[in-house]
Amino acid sequence: MMATIGEFDPLNTRVPATKIEVTVSCRSLLDVDTFSKSDPVVVLYLQAVGTKEWREFGRTEVIDNTRNPDFVRKFVLDFFFEEKQNLRFDVYNVDSRSCNISKHHMFFFSHVNKSPHVEEQKDFLGQTFCTLGEIIGSTGGRLEKTLSGIPGKKCGVIIFAAEELSNCRDIATMQLCANKLDKKDFFGKSDPFLVFFRSNEDGTFTICHKTEVIKNTLNPVWQPFTIPVRALCNGDYDRTVKVDVYDWDRDGSHDFIGEFTTSYRELSRGQNQFNVYEVLNPKKKGKKKKYVNSGTVTLLSFKVESEYTFVDFIRGGTQINFTVAIDFTASNGNPSQPTSLHYMSPYQMNAYAMALKAVGEIIQDYDSDKLFPAYGFGAKLPPDGKISHGFPLSGDADNPNCVGIEGVLEAYFRSLKTVQLYGPTNFAPVINKVANYAAEITDGSQYFVLLMITDGVISDMVQTKEAVVNAAGLPLSIIIVGVGPAEFDAMEELDGDEVRVSSRGRLAERDIVQFVPFRDYIDRSGNQVLSMARLAKDVLAEIPDQLLSFMKSRGVEPRPALSSSPLPELHRHI
C-alpha cells in the first residue's frame, strides 16, 4: 500500500524508546490444591489510558506443583518513559479441569465481596499493580511486591526483573545511491529523495526517515544517515521496510518514481557486500509490456553500533531528582474565587495541580527516596510581607522536601492559605537554586528535572536566559507549563527547539527547556485523565535524550547494573 509522505512527528509515530523483557517469579504462594501444591500461572494486563480498561497482554506458562515458581516465559513490553504504563499481574492456580482463566477472573471480581464456594474461589491466588517505570527504576531492575486480593489471607510475593533487549540500543548508519532513475522533470532530470517506512502489524506503514533531496540527477548519491534500529523495524529484523523513491517538486506534489522493499536483516548484509534493489512503479508495470524498472538503488555501506540508553543509566543507579516551582503571583487571581487559576474546587483539580500530578507521577518512579523539593515564587511571606522568589512550600527553609507527589500537592494547598499572592514573575532565582545543586554532581549519579508552572509572562527574561545558558552545562532539564489564557510567545525564546537560547553572546550548550501551554491539552470531553496523560507525554518525551546528551558530552558511562539480591532459595521450580 502507498503511505503518505507529509510532515512526520517522531513523537506521534510511537516508536518505543526501548523494549523491556520482564521476568516473573513468585514466593510463598497460597497452597490451595488438596493433594498437591498449586499449579500457578501469571497473567499480565495493560491498562488503556483513556478508558482505564484492562486488557490481557499475555501469560506465563503453567508450572506444576509449586508455591515458588520461576517462570521461563517472559513478557516483552515497549517502554515509554513519558507515559504512565499501568500493569496488573494476576496469579491463578490452573487445575486440570479448567484452563479458562477469564472465567476464574470474572468469578473473583464479581464475588470479591461475597462468600463464594470454596471449590470455585481456589483458582485465584492474588494480584498486584505497578507501573513499568517502577520495575525499571527499582534497584537493579528488580522489584518485589506483595500479592493481595483474597480477604484474610497472605498471598505471598511476586518478583519482577527487568532487562533491556540489546537490539534496542543499536544504531544503523547507511549510505545509498541510485542509478538510471526515471526522468520526471520536463526541463531537467529529476530531484530524487528516499522515504523509509516501517511496516506495522496491521499492514499499515509508518514513516521513519527521509533523505535529503539531490537536485537535477538520475544518479544521486545521498549522504550517509543514522537511524535507531528500533525505528526501522521495532526490533523485528525480518519486518518489511518499504522505501519509496520520489522526485521533489517545489509545490509539495512530489512525483512517485517507484519503490522497493527490504528488511533490516537484508540491509545488514550490506556490511559485507553491495545490495542492489530494483525500483518498481506498479502503475508502469501494469501498463507497459516492456517495462523493466524505474532504476536501481544500491546500498553502498552499512554499519551498526551500540549506544548507551536511558535504561542503562537508570539500571546503573542514576536517580532523577524532581523539583517543582509554582507561580504565586497576583495575576493568578484570588485563590478563594472560582475564577482563580489557584482555586481549589471540591469537584476537580486546578490546572496547577493537574500539571504537577501528571508529570510527577511518572518521574517519581525513577527517584528512590520519593522526596521532592517544592518551591513557590512571586509571593509575600508572613509575618513581615517580604517578597520571595524561591520559598519552600514545606515552610521549612532547611528542608524543602515533600514526601511523594501527594506531599507536594498538600504543601501547595497549605501555602495558598498562608502567603499573599504578589509578583513579579521571576524565574531566574529558582533555576539558579536547582542549578547549584546540579553543579555538585559530576559522576552521572543524579539528573535533575525542574518543573515550573506559571500563568504569565516572565519579568526577568534577561536573567532567566543567563540562568538557562549556565544550566545547560549541568545535569538538568527544565519543563515550563503555562496555565491560563495569557499569551506565552516569550516562552518560546527559552524553548530552544528552533533557535538555541543565548545570553550575552554565549549560546546554550544544549537545549534543556521544554515549554507547553496547558490549554493545548484540555480534553474537550472533560476527561482529566486523558488531558494529564497527553501533557505528560509531550513534556517528558525529550528527557531521556536530554539526559543522554549530557552524559555523552561529559564522557560519563553508566555504571554496571546494580546487583539485586538473589531470589530466596525456596525449592525453586522452573
Backbone torsions as a table, in degrees:
resi	resn	phi	psi	omega
1	MET	NA	154.9	-179.9
2	MET	-87.3	131.4	176.1
3	ALA	-106.8	147.1	-179.3
4	THR	-74.1	159.5	-175.6
5	ILE	-123.6	29.6	177.9
6	GLY	-65.6	-171.1	177.5
7	GLU	-60.3	138.3	177.4
8	PHE	-121.6	146.6	-176.7
9	ASP	-110.9	112.1	-176.4
10	PRO	-55.6	-30.5	-179.5
11	LEU	-64.8	-41.0	-172.9
12	ASN	-84.0	-7.2	175.9
13	THR	-78.3	-10.7	176.3
14	ARG	53.2	45.4	170.0
15	VAL	-75.4	122.7	-176.5
16	PRO	-63.1	143.9	176.6
17	ALA	-59.0	-35.5	-179.4
18	THR	-171.4	166.9	173.7
19	LYS	-106.3	133.8	-177.5
20	ILE	-114.9	130.2	176.7
21	GLU	-98.5	120.8	-177.8
22	VAL	-107.8	122.3	176.6
23	THR	-101.0	140.0	-174.4
24	VAL	-121.2	136.2	171.4
25	SER	-134.5	157.7	174.5
26	CYS	-131.1	154.0	177.1
27	ARG	-135.8	140.1	174.8
28	SER	57.8	44.6	176.2
29	LEU	-66.0	158.9	176.3
30	LEU	-60.8	142.5	178.5
31	ASP	-100.2	101.9	-171.8
32	VAL	-112.0	-15.3	179.0
33	ASP	-78.7	142.5	-174.4
34	THR	-68.6	-46.8	-173.0
35	PHE	-107.4	1.3	178.7
36	SER	-154.2	-178.7	176.1
37	LYS	-80.0	176.5	-178.5
38	SER	-70.7	161.1	174.6
39	ASP	-115.4	82.5	-167.4
40	PRO	-80.7	153.7	170.3
41	VAL	-142.3	147.3	178.2
42	VAL	-113.2	130.6	178.8
43	VAL	-112.8	129.8	179.4
44	LEU	-102.3	131.8	174.8
45	TYR	-118.6	139.7	174.3
46	LEU	-106.2	146.1	-178.8
47	GLN	-102.2	128.1	176.2
48	ALA	-70.2	142.3	-174.1
49	VAL	-66.8	-51.9	-173.0
50	GLY	-74.7	-47.3	-173.6
51	THR	-87.6	-16.8	-175.5
52	LYS	66.3	13.0	-178.6
53	GLU	-75.3	138.8	177.2
54	TRP	-92.7	132.2	178.0
55	ARG	-127.5	138.8	-179.7
56	GLU	-65.6	132.0	177.8
57	PHE	-100.2	-38.4	-178.4
58	GLY	176.0	176.5	179.6
59	ARG	-145.2	154.7	176.8
60	THR	-77.8	177.0	169.1
61	GLU	-72.8	164.4	173.3
62	VAL	-89.0	131.8	175.8
63	ILE	-111.0	125.6	-173.8
64	ASP	-77.1	142.2	162.8
65	ASN	55.7	55.6	178.4
66	THR	-154.0	148.7	172.0
67	ARG	-102.3	-4.9	-174.1
68	ASN	-131.7	63.0	-174.3
69	PRO	-78.0	144.0	167.1
70	ASP	-114.6	104.7	-173.4
71	PHE	-77.3	140.7	179.8
72	VAL	-85.9	-41.0	-178.2
73	ARG	-70.4	128.8	-174.0
74	LYS	-109.3	160.9	174.7
75	PHE	-101.5	125.8	177.7
76	VAL	-107.6	114.8	-173.5
77	LEU	-118.1	142.7	170.8
78	ASP	-74.6	130.8	-177.0
79	PHE	-107.0	126.1	175.6
80	PHE	-121.5	108.6	-178.7
81	PHE	-54.6	-37.1	-171.0
82	GLU	-82.4	3.2	180.0
83	GLU	-120.8	147.1	173.0
84	LYS	-87.5	104.0	-174.4
85	GLN	-97.5	95.0	-176.6
86	ASN	-77.6	132.9	-179.4
87	LEU	-122.2	146.4	172.2
88	ARG	-130.1	128.4	178.9
89	PHE	-113.6	119.2	175.8
90	ASP	-107.2	137.5	178.7
91	VAL	-112.2	132.2	-179.3
92	TYR	-127.4	154.7	167.0
93	ASN	-99.3	117.6	-178.2
94	VAL	-98.1	109.9	177.4
95	ASP	-90.2	165.0	-172.2
96	SER	-66.3	-19.0	-176.6
97	ARG	-79.2	-26.1	-176.0
98	SER	-150.8	123.6	174.8
99	CYS	-107.2	13.1	-177.5
100	ASN	-82.5	89.6	-175.3
101	ILE	-64.9	-37.5	-177.2
102	SER	-61.7	-32.5	178.5
103	LYS	-67.7	-44.4	177.7
104	HIS	-60.8	-45.2	-174.8
105	HIS	-63.0	-46.7	-178.8
106	MET	-65.1	-36.7	179.3
107	PHE	-61.2	-46.5	-176.7
108	PHE	-60.2	-47.6	-174.8
109	PHE	-72.0	-26.5	179.7
110	SER	-84.0	-13.8	-176.5
111	HIS	-119.0	9.0	-171.5
112	VAL	-59.1	-28.1	-179.7
113	ASN	-103.8	11.9	-179.7
114	LYS	-114.3	-172.0	178.6
115	SER	-115.8	85.7	-176.0
116	PRO	-74.1	167.5	175.4
117	HIS	-65.5	139.1	-178.4
118	VAL	-57.5	-37.9	-175.4
119	GLU	-60.1	-37.2	-176.0
120	GLU	-84.6	-38.0	-173.1
121	GLN	-70.1	-19.6	-174.4
122	LYS	-60.7	-21.7	-175.9
123	ASP	-65.1	-30.9	-176.4
124	PHE	-92.3	125.5	-175.9
125	LEU	-107.9	-4.1	179.4
126	GLY	132.0	170.6	-179.3
127	GLN	-152.2	164.1	173.1
128	THR	-148.1	158.7	-179.7
129	PHE	-122.3	142.9	172.4
130	CYS	-161.5	179.5	172.7
131	THR	-110.3	158.6	176.5
132	LEU	-63.0	-35.5	177.2
133	GLY	-60.7	-36.5	177.9
134	GLU	-60.9	-42.9	-178.3
135	ILE	-66.0	-47.0	-178.0
136	ILE	-66.9	-39.0	-175.8
137	GLY	-79.3	-9.1	-180.0
138	SER	-76.9	160.2	-175.3
139	THR	-54.8	121.3	178.2
140	GLY	66.4	15.6	-178.7
141	GLY	67.1	28.2	-179.7
142	ARG	-124.9	121.5	-177.1
143	LEU	-124.7	132.2	177.1
144	GLU	-113.4	128.5	-179.5
145	LYS	-128.3	147.1	176.3
146	THR	-81.1	135.2	175.0
147	LEU	-82.2	143.3	178.4
148	SER	-144.8	-179.3	175.9
149	GLY	123.0	-10.6	176.0
150	ILE	-116.0	108.0	-174.9
151	PRO	-53.9	132.6	175.3
152	GLY	78.2	6.1	-178.1
153	LYS	-123.3	142.0	169.7
154	LYS	-87.0	119.6	-170.9
155	CYS	-94.7	-3.2	-178.6
156	GLY	94.0	-166.7	-178.3
157	VAL	-127.0	156.4	174.9
158	ILE	-123.5	138.2	-173.1
159	ILE	-122.8	129.8	-179.8
160	PHE	-114.1	139.1	172.2
161	ALA	-125.1	129.9	-177.0
162	ALA	-110.3	137.2	175.6
163	GLU	-139.8	140.6	179.5
164	GLU	-82.5	134.4	177.1
165	LEU	-72.6	133.7	-167.1
166	SER	-64.9	-32.4	-175.4
167	ASN	-69.3	-9.7	179.8
168	CYS	-72.6	-22.0	-175.5
169	ARG	-94.7	-0.8	-176.6
170	ASP	-76.2	137.2	176.7
171	ILE	-117.4	124.8	-179.9
172	ALA	-99.9	135.4	173.8
173	THR	-119.0	127.2	-177.7
174	MET	-141.8	158.2	175.5
175	GLN	-133.3	136.8	-179.6
176	LEU	-127.9	155.1	171.4
177	CYS	-136.3	169.1	178.3
178	ALA	-132.3	161.1	-177.4
179	ASN	-140.2	130.6	174.5
180	LYS	56.3	47.4	175.1
181	LEU	-69.2	157.4	178.0
182	ASP	-61.7	142.6	175.8
183	LYS	-82.3	125.9	-176.1
184	LYS	-115.3	-26.4	-175.6
185	ASP	-89.0	136.3	-175.2
186	PHE	-65.1	-42.6	-176.0
187	PHE	-99.5	-3.5	-179.2
188	GLY	-142.1	-152.0	180.0
189	LYS	-96.5	-108.2	173.9
190	SER	-140.0	163.0	175.3
191	ASP	-118.5	77.6	-167.2
192	PRO	-80.1	148.6	168.5
193	PHE	-147.0	160.6	-178.2
194	LEU	-109.7	146.1	173.9
195	VAL	-126.6	123.7	-179.7
196	PHE	-98.3	136.5	178.0
197	PHE	-125.6	136.3	171.2
198	ARG	-91.8	134.9	178.2
199	SER	-82.2	143.6	178.2
200	ASN	-101.7	165.5	-175.5
201	GLU	-66.9	-21.7	-179.4
202	ASP	-90.4	8.8	177.2
203	GLY	91.6	-6.2	177.1
204	THR	-85.2	173.1	179.5
205	PHE	-124.8	143.5	178.3
206	THR	-119.2	127.3	179.9
207	ILE	-64.3	137.9	180.0
208	CYS	-133.5	-11.6	175.0
209	HIS	-164.5	144.3	171.2
210	LYS	-126.3	133.7	174.7
211	THR	-81.5	172.7	173.3
212	GLU	-75.1	164.6	177.9
213	VAL	-88.8	132.3	173.5
214	ILE	-105.6	118.7	-171.2
215	LYS	-79.5	140.4	165.9
216	ASN	52.7	57.1	177.2
217	THR	-155.5	149.7	172.7
218	LEU	-104.0	0.5	-179.2
219	ASN	-131.0	61.1	-174.2
220	PRO	-72.8	151.5	170.0
221	VAL	-123.1	113.0	-177.5
222	TRP	-86.0	155.2	177.2
223	GLN	-65.7	149.2	173.3
224	PRO	-59.9	146.0	176.0
225	PHE	-136.5	158.3	-177.5
226	THR	-116.9	138.5	-179.1
227	ILE	-146.6	138.2	175.4
228	PRO	-63.3	137.7	-179.7
229	VAL	-58.7	-35.8	-179.0
230	ARG	-62.6	-31.5	-179.7
231	ALA	-72.4	-28.9	-177.1
232	LEU	-80.2	-36.6	-173.0
233	CYS	-144.2	4.0	179.7
234	ASN	55.5	32.8	175.8
235	GLY	86.8	-6.0	179.7
236	ASP	-100.9	104.2	-172.7
237	TYR	-64.8	-21.1	-176.9
238	ASP	-101.9	3.9	179.6
239	ARG	-68.2	142.6	-177.9
240	THR	-64.9	133.1	170.3
241	VAL	-113.2	119.7	-179.4
242	LYS	-101.6	137.4	179.2
243	VAL	-123.8	120.4	176.4
244	ASP	-100.3	141.9	176.7
245	VAL	-109.7	126.8	-177.2
246	TYR	-125.7	154.3	169.2
247	ASP	-101.1	119.3	-176.1
248	TRP	-69.3	135.7	172.7
249	ASP	-125.8	142.3	-175.3
250	ARG	-57.8	-34.3	-175.8
251	ASP	-83.1	3.5	176.8
252	GLY	89.0	-6.3	179.7
253	SER	-89.9	65.2	-173.5
254	HIS	-61.4	138.5	-178.1
255	ASP	-85.2	132.7	178.7
256	PHE	-77.9	121.4	177.7
257	ILE	-90.8	-47.1	-179.5
258	GLY	172.2	-173.3	-176.5
259	GLU	-149.1	163.2	169.1
260	PHE	-149.7	161.1	178.7
261	THR	-120.8	153.8	177.9
262	THR	-153.1	-161.9	175.2
263	SER	-150.2	164.7	178.5
264	TYR	-60.7	-39.8	-179.7
265	ARG	-60.6	-42.1	-179.7
266	GLU	-68.2	-42.8	178.4
267	LEU	-59.8	-39.1	-175.8
268	SER	-66.4	-18.6	174.8
269	ARG	-67.9	-15.7	178.1
270	GLY	-67.8	-3.7	174.6
271	GLN	-69.9	-23.8	-175.9
272	ASN	-122.0	-1.1	-176.5
273	GLN	-157.5	166.7	171.4
274	PHE	-85.2	127.7	172.0
275	ASN	-96.0	127.3	178.7
276	VAL	-115.5	128.9	-178.0
277	TYR	-119.3	135.0	173.3
278	GLU	-78.4	130.9	176.3
279	VAL	-90.7	118.1	-174.8
280	LEU	-117.5	139.7	175.5
281	ASN	-111.1	107.0	-174.6
282	PRO	-54.4	-35.9	-179.5
283	LYS	-64.4	-44.5	-179.9
284	LYS	-67.7	-37.3	-178.0
285	LYS	-61.3	-37.0	-179.2
286	GLY	-75.8	-30.0	-173.0
287	LYS	-91.2	-39.1	-171.4
288	LYS	-104.0	121.8	-179.2
289	LYS	-66.1	-37.1	-176.1
290	LYS	-88.7	6.0	-177.9
291	TYR	-63.7	128.5	177.8
292	VAL	-104.3	-60.1	176.9
293	ASN	-165.3	177.1	178.0
294	SER	-106.9	26.5	-179.4
295	GLY	117.4	-175.8	178.0
296	THR	-132.7	153.2	172.8
297	VAL	-119.4	132.8	-178.6
298	THR	-115.0	131.7	173.0
299	LEU	-84.0	107.6	-175.5
300	LEU	-78.2	-37.5	-178.6
301	SER	-153.6	153.4	-179.7
302	PHE	-154.2	127.5	174.8
303	LYS	-142.4	153.3	-178.5
304	VAL	-123.8	133.0	176.1
305	GLU	-129.2	151.2	175.5
306	SER	-98.5	140.2	176.5
307	GLU	-122.5	153.3	174.9
308	TYR	-65.6	147.5	-178.8
309	THR	-115.7	168.7	175.9
310	PHE	-56.0	-41.8	-178.7
311	VAL	-65.0	-34.7	176.8
312	ASP	-56.3	-44.4	-178.4
313	PHE	-69.7	-41.1	179.9
314	ILE	-64.4	-43.9	179.7
315	ARG	-69.4	-23.9	177.0
316	GLY	-81.7	0.2	174.2
317	GLY	106.2	0.3	177.7
318	THR	-62.9	126.7	179.5
319	GLN	-99.5	141.4	174.2
320	ILE	-99.3	115.0	-179.5
321	ASN	-92.1	117.5	-174.6
322	PHE	-102.3	124.7	177.9
323	THR	-123.4	141.7	-178.5
324	VAL	-116.7	139.7	173.3
325	ALA	-132.7	126.0	-173.7
326	ILE	-117.6	138.0	-177.7
327	ASP	-77.7	117.5	178.1
328	PHE	-111.7	33.3	-179.8
329	THR	-81.5	158.8	-173.3
330	ALA	-65.8	-22.7	-178.4
331	SER	-64.2	-13.1	176.7
332	ASN	-71.1	-19.0	-177.8
333	GLY	91.5	159.4	-178.6
334	ASN	-62.5	118.8	-175.5
335	PRO	-58.0	-18.4	-179.8
336	SER	-83.1	-9.7	-177.8
337	GLN	-99.6	138.5	-179.6
338	PRO	-59.2	-21.9	179.9
339	THR	-77.5	-11.5	-177.0
340	SER	-75.4	143.0	175.6
341	LEU	-68.4	-19.5	178.5
342	HIS	-96.4	5.9	-176.3
343	TYR	-63.6	133.1	-179.6
344	MET	-100.3	92.8	178.6
345	SER	-76.5	142.4	176.6
346	PRO	-71.6	-10.4	-174.3
347	TYR	-101.7	-26.9	179.4
348	GLN	-155.9	156.5	-179.8
349	MET	-72.1	149.8	173.3
350	ASN	-78.8	172.8	-175.1
351	ALA	-62.3	-36.5	178.4
352	TYR	-60.4	-48.8	-178.4
353	ALA	-65.5	-38.9	-180.0
354	MET	-64.7	-44.4	-180.0
355	ALA	-64.2	-43.1	-179.2
356	LEU	-61.9	-47.2	-178.1
357	LYS	-67.6	-40.8	-178.2
358	ALA	-59.8	-46.9	-177.0
359	VAL	-79.1	-44.9	-174.6
360	GLY	-64.0	-37.5	-177.0
361	GLU	-67.3	-22.5	176.1
362	ILE	-85.2	-47.3	-176.2
363	ILE	-65.8	-30.5	-175.0
364	GLN	-61.6	-21.9	178.4
365	ASP	-66.3	-16.5	-175.5
366	TYR	-109.3	15.2	-179.4
367	ASP	-128.5	108.4	-168.2
368	SER	-68.2	-33.5	-175.7
369	ASP	-87.6	-10.0	178.4
370	LYS	53.6	32.1	175.8
371	LEU	-107.4	119.3	-172.7
372	PHE	-119.6	117.3	173.5
373	PRO	-65.1	136.8	-179.9
374	ALA	-135.8	131.8	-176.1
375	TYR	-127.4	158.0	169.9
376	GLY	-118.9	158.1	176.7
377	PHE	-142.7	148.5	176.6
378	GLY	86.7	24.9	-179.4
379	ALA	-122.1	159.7	170.0
380	LYS	-94.1	129.9	-175.4
381	LEU	-100.5	146.4	173.4
382	PRO	-74.2	156.8	3.9
383	PRO	-93.3	-12.4	-169.7
384	ASP	-100.6	1.3	177.4
385	GLY	73.5	25.2	179.8
386	LYS	-73.8	134.6	179.5
387	ILE	-76.5	134.4	179.2
388	SER	-129.4	141.8	177.7
389	HIS	-115.1	24.3	177.3
390	GLY	-175.8	54.4	-178.5
391	PHE	-93.8	141.0	-179.4
392	PRO	-71.0	131.5	179.0
393	LEU	-66.4	-21.1	179.3
394	SER	-70.0	-19.0	-176.1
395	GLY	83.8	-1.1	-178.2
396	ASP	-113.4	107.9	-177.0
397	ALA	-61.8	-27.7	-178.7
398	ASP	-85.0	-15.6	-177.8
399	ASN	-144.4	90.7	-178.6
400	PRO	-79.8	1.8	-174.1
401	ASN	-74.9	141.8	171.5
402	CYS	-117.0	148.4	-177.2
403	VAL	-88.5	109.3	178.5
404	GLY	71.9	169.4	179.6
405	ILE	-65.6	-35.4	177.3
406	GLU	-62.5	-36.2	177.6
407	GLY	-64.7	-37.9	177.3
408	VAL	-64.6	-45.2	-179.8
409	LEU	-61.7	-42.3	179.2
410	GLU	-63.1	-42.5	-179.8
411	ALA	-65.8	-37.2	177.4
412	TYR	-62.6	-49.1	-179.3
413	PHE	-63.6	-38.0	178.8
414	ARG	-63.8	-43.8	-177.8
415	SER	-62.3	-35.4	179.4
416	LEU	-58.5	-27.3	-177.5
417	LYS	-87.7	-14.4	-173.0
418	THR	-112.8	-24.1	-177.2
419	VAL	-103.8	163.5	176.9
420	GLN	-105.6	123.0	178.3
421	LEU	-63.9	135.2	-175.2
422	TYR	-146.5	-111.8	-178.1
423	GLY	164.1	-176.4	-5.1
424	PRO	-79.5	-175.3	-178.3
425	THR	-92.3	87.6	-179.1
426	ASN	-104.2	122.5	-179.7
427	PHE	-92.9	-34.5	-169.0
428	ALA	-55.3	-43.0	-176.8
429	PRO	-58.0	-42.7	-179.3
430	VAL	-70.5	-41.8	178.7
431	ILE	-59.5	-45.3	-179.8
432	ASN	-64.9	-34.9	179.5
433	LYS	-62.1	-48.6	-179.7
434	VAL	-69.7	-37.4	179.0
435	ALA	-61.2	-34.8	178.9
436	ASN	-63.0	-39.2	176.0
437	TYR	-66.8	-44.2	-177.4
438	ALA	-63.6	-32.3	-177.9
439	ALA	-65.2	-20.4	-179.2
440	GLU	-80.1	-11.9	-175.7
441	ILE	-102.4	117.1	-178.7
442	THR	-123.2	-3.6	-172.2
443	ASP	-105.4	8.2	179.3
444	GLY	79.5	7.3	-177.1
445	SER	-77.2	-20.4	-178.9
446	GLN	-141.3	148.2	173.9
447	TYR	-135.4	134.9	-172.3
448	PHE	-103.7	138.2	173.8
449	VAL	-124.8	120.7	178.9
450	LEU	-106.2	120.1	175.4
451	LEU	-101.3	118.2	177.2
452	MET	-111.9	126.5	180.0
453	ILE	-116.3	125.2	-171.7
454	THR	-141.8	158.5	179.9
455	ASP	-109.0	-4.6	-171.4
456	GLY	-148.6	-170.5	-176.3
457	VAL	-77.2	140.2	-179.6
458	ILE	-67.9	134.2	177.9
459	SER	-84.4	-27.8	-174.5
460	ASP	-114.9	53.6	-175.0
461	MET	-57.5	-41.0	-178.7
462	VAL	-61.2	-48.3	-179.5
463	GLN	-67.6	-34.3	179.8
464	THR	-67.0	-42.4	177.3
465	LYS	-60.3	-42.5	177.8
466	GLU	-60.2	-43.2	179.7
467	ALA	-63.8	-40.3	-179.5
468	VAL	-67.2	-43.8	179.1
469	VAL	-60.6	-42.8	178.3
470	ASN	-65.4	-39.7	-176.1
471	ALA	-74.7	-18.6	-176.6
472	ALA	-63.7	-19.8	177.2
473	GLY	-92.6	10.8	-177.3
474	LEU	-117.7	163.7	178.0
475	PRO	-75.0	74.3	-172.4
476	LEU	-149.3	137.4	170.0
477	SER	-124.7	146.4	-178.1
478	ILE	-121.6	126.4	175.7
479	ILE	-110.4	126.2	177.1
480	ILE	-116.7	122.8	176.3
481	VAL	-110.9	121.6	178.3
482	GLY	-94.1	123.4	179.1
483	VAL	-109.5	157.0	179.0
484	GLY	87.9	-177.0	-171.3
485	PRO	-90.0	2.2	-173.8
486	ALA	-62.5	158.4	172.2
487	GLU	-81.9	127.5	-175.1
488	PHE	-111.3	27.9	-175.4
489	ASP	-55.4	-39.2	-176.5
490	ALA	-64.2	-27.1	-179.3
491	MET	-63.8	-30.0	-179.1
492	GLU	-61.8	-24.8	177.0
493	GLU	-62.3	-32.2	-177.8
494	LEU	-81.8	-29.1	179.5
495	ASP	-81.9	101.4	-168.9
496	GLY	-81.8	30.8	179.6
497	ASP	-64.0	-40.7	-177.5
498	GLU	-93.0	-52.8	-178.8
499	VAL	-127.2	126.2	-178.4
500	ARG	-62.8	136.8	179.9
501	VAL	-62.2	140.5	177.9
502	SER	-135.8	156.5	177.5
503	SER	-147.9	124.4	178.8
504	ARG	49.7	44.4	175.3
505	GLY	83.8	-2.9	179.4
506	ARG	-102.2	128.7	176.7
507	LEU	-86.3	144.3	174.0
508	ALA	-62.2	136.8	-178.2
509	GLU	-60.1	-35.9	177.5
510	ARG	-151.4	165.6	-179.8
511	ASP	-83.2	113.4	-177.4
512	ILE	-117.4	-2.2	-176.3
513	VAL	-108.4	133.0	173.8
514	GLN	-123.1	119.9	179.0
515	PHE	-113.3	137.0	172.0
516	VAL	-141.5	140.8	172.1
517	PRO	-82.8	129.4	-176.6
518	PHE	-59.8	-33.1	-175.4
519	ARG	-61.4	-23.7	179.3
520	ASP	-69.1	-13.0	-173.4
521	TYR	-112.5	3.7	-179.3
522	ILE	-73.2	120.7	-178.5
523	ASP	-73.2	130.7	-175.0
524	ARG	-63.3	-28.2	-179.1
525	SER	-82.9	-2.2	179.3
526	GLY	85.1	11.7	-179.6
527	ASN	-78.2	100.3	-177.6
528	GLN	-64.9	-36.3	-178.4
529	VAL	-60.1	-43.3	179.9
530	LEU	-66.8	-41.8	177.9
531	SER	-57.6	-46.5	-177.3
532	MET	-67.1	-38.8	179.7
533	ALA	-64.8	-41.4	179.9
534	ARG	-65.8	-42.7	179.5
535	LEU	-61.5	-49.7	-178.8
536	ALA	-60.2	-41.5	-178.5
537	LYS	-58.4	-45.0	-176.7
538	ASP	-73.8	-42.4	-174.5
539	VAL	-78.9	-22.3	-178.0
540	LEU	-97.9	-11.3	-174.2
541	ALA	-58.8	-31.2	-175.4
542	GLU	-87.2	-12.0	-174.1
543	ILE	-59.7	-48.4	-179.5
544	PRO	-56.1	-43.8	-179.8
545	ASP	-69.6	-33.3	177.5
546	GLN	-67.6	-40.0	175.8
547	LEU	-62.1	-46.6	-179.0
548	LEU	-63.1	-41.4	-178.2
549	SER	-64.0	-37.4	177.9
550	PHE	-66.8	-49.0	-178.0
551	MET	-60.0	-40.2	-179.3
552	LYS	-67.4	-40.9	-178.1
553	SER	-65.5	-25.2	-179.3
554	ARG	-101.3	3.8	179.5
555	GLY	67.1	25.0	-179.1
556	VAL	-87.7	126.8	177.0
557	GLU	-105.0	150.5	178.5
558	PRO	-66.7	143.5	174.3
559	ARG	-71.3	157.7	176.4
560	PRO	-56.1	148.4	-179.0
561	ALA	-53.1	132.1	-179.4
562	LEU	-58.5	134.6	-178.6
563	SER	-70.1	134.7	177.0
564	SER	-100.5	151.2	-178.4
565	SER	-63.9	143.4	-176.8
566	PRO	-65.7	158.9	177.5
567	LEU	-66.7	144.0	178.2
568	PRO	-59.3	135.0	-178.7
569	GLU	-82.5	81.8	-178.9
570	LEU	-115.4	74.3	179.8
571	HIS	50.2	60.3	-174.7
572	ARG	-63.3	136.1	178.6
573	HIS	-120.0	138.6	173.5
574	ILE	-133.7	NA	NA
